[in-house]
Amino acid sequence: MGHRTAIGLALLTALVPLRVEAQSAANITALKGLAPVGLLLKTPEGQAALDANLSVTGGIQTGALGQPTLLPFAEQRQLALRDAFITDGNATELADGLGTSLGGAYQAKARYETYKDFSSVSKALADLIGYTNNVAKSDSNAGKYFFANATTDGKEPVSLAAAAILTATGGTTDVFGKAYGRLAGSIGADAFGNSRPFQTDPILVAYRGSDYFGHPSHSLDWLRGPSQNLTDSPSYPSGHTTYGYTESLLLAILVPERYQQMIVRAAEYGNNRIVVGAHYAMDVLGGRSVALHAVAHLLANDPAYVGQVRKNPAVIDAMGRSEGDGVGIADYPAALAAARTDLTAFLTANCGGTIAACAATDTGRFKDASANRAFYDATQTYGLPVVHPATADRAIDVGKTAPEAGYLLTAAFPSLTLDEANAILTATLGPGGGFLDDGSAFGLYSRLDLYAAAGRAAAMAATRQPAIPPTR
């Protein structure tokens, strides 16, 4: 496939939200789901969670917390610096989760040769990535200024439907600024609200290294510029994490033999935003929930998410239009199937064996299942305390609360029924009562443990593989 002129979002607009004229129905749903953050200052439980959020974030960033990262912490910091650049057009930075063999084949074809130029495995895959990324990114970006100062871009007021969310809940904006002594517009704070950890943490470890392209870089280059200036870019939720989970989840679904490892890569990508000093633990949990929620609704062909023409956010000028700048998907499962056909054929032809055999070939950091499990567990809630006691011990049936969530498994393991998939998600739910788990369907996504769920789904699917007839 030819190259696209693009920008890895980090260089220009990065996760500094683009101006939004109005909130879509999908955006409103995401804003409602993310809105519990606005109530944290109102209760002792919320205050405790905010205190823990700052403490945990600082402990991860400095290394004092001693997370079970997949790399020695000095190396993890270097990866966090490389991960600051978003390969949103083709997901190639995330593809190492596919393993040594499959990931190597993917990354050899899907490349970012410069900040502006990327290639893809196929047009069908590029269109799927572009559309999916745009949908999830739109939901994530809608929250940035909304939770900072109730605007779309720092200045323009949000729609009446969006404004009604804060009115109905009694929530407030700039929660992090108010909690951590950096009110919007004050010295050293974000001009609009929700200042980031590098503006609020009492200790910030800055360091040198190389960026995605191997150029000399510094962590502050990706916080205060020139590579990316986040000083007036509100923190909540994490757009990088939304991207990381969205595109990692796509690769997990397309290559189910590596589903668990791709979910770990997503968790690592989000966690690296804390390591570099750009985000809080709560930002990462919010970004993860946005991604899982959006992808599930796409897989369900929800009319609020499909049937639109979306701009691939990686493409920034007319040179990319011949490759599909405007991407329309009316039938998401059909688009997924087309991308799977192309990717399976490509990987089979280039990895040196069957997909299953190549998936098992991994000498990288994802080779140890116990290490993967330990790291993923550390990011499930980040150890933040319960905010909603009423939901902490409540029995939840995913199939009744958020039935579309099951598609996150059935899309990868089609021998499972939706009911079976939702039963697995229910059985593997993470701890309840977190700051987003207020009893809403969106809040349920904050509890999904796709690492554990994928393991059970794969085991169930394996029992249903057709028997291979004996050779004669």
Disulfide bonds with the S-S distance in Angstrom:
Cys351-Cys358 2.00
